[in-house]
Amino acid sequence: MVSVFKEFGISLIGPKKSRIFYSEIDVDRFYVEGVLFELETRLGIVLDERESKDLQSPLDIILCFKNKLENLNAAGKRLDLKHSELDYSRFQVSV
């Protein structure tokens, strides 16, 4: 995941991962859809329209894919992912 954000020029360092698309990160909806498409393609996880519409920051995207993966695993559907493709363990998230 980190590599996709890096390819799209979106920094995930420190509080930058919480910046809001469109206002704090100068991108449009098509750009964000491109990021989502690339992540879906690489991870083999498809978000439904409702899920993707609610994403406001890079951190939202990371958490959404993480939750989706956990739900798939809980349902017994294992995905064969390279560790490097889904390296969200580096992110500390306080709720």
Beta strands, then each sheet from edge to edge (+ up, - down):
end
